[in-house]
Amino acid sequence: MRIDVAVDGGEAELRSLLDWLRRDPAARRGAHVELVQAEPSPGQMGVLTDVLQLVTENAWSAASFALALSTWRQTRPHARRITVRRGDLTVDLDGGDDEELRRLIDALESPAAPDPDPDPDRDRQADGGGR
């Protein structure tokens, strides 16, 4: 599973969160975290922003991730909007209250939509049906 995290406040805030997650024992065990450039949405033009990208094998609990985000956010001098994206699901955290964290956990724990098959004719060609 791939999760993208954007934080209002620029690269310094993202780097702070990156450091926080890399020091978190559960995050170190359960996810690979790195700073990457976000892919633009369809039709979006302009400068790409940086995001944190987490890649996990579902071994890392969504609740652990939500708690790590919430705890990091409480250490910041100004509340920052955090946007978490997994596939087509997006959750914005503005206040960090229990309801927002519940929405985040629910979104991360919901089954991911299957990836579209990039080559729908592949199966027919493999079994000889495409000839």
Secondary structure, DSSP 8 states (H G I E B T S, - for coil): -EEEEEETT-HHHHHHHHHHHHH-HHHHHHEEEEEEE----TT--S---EEEEEEE-S-S-HHHHHHHHHHHHHTSSS---EEEEETTEEEEESS--HHHHHHHHHHHHS-------S-TTHHHHHTTTT-
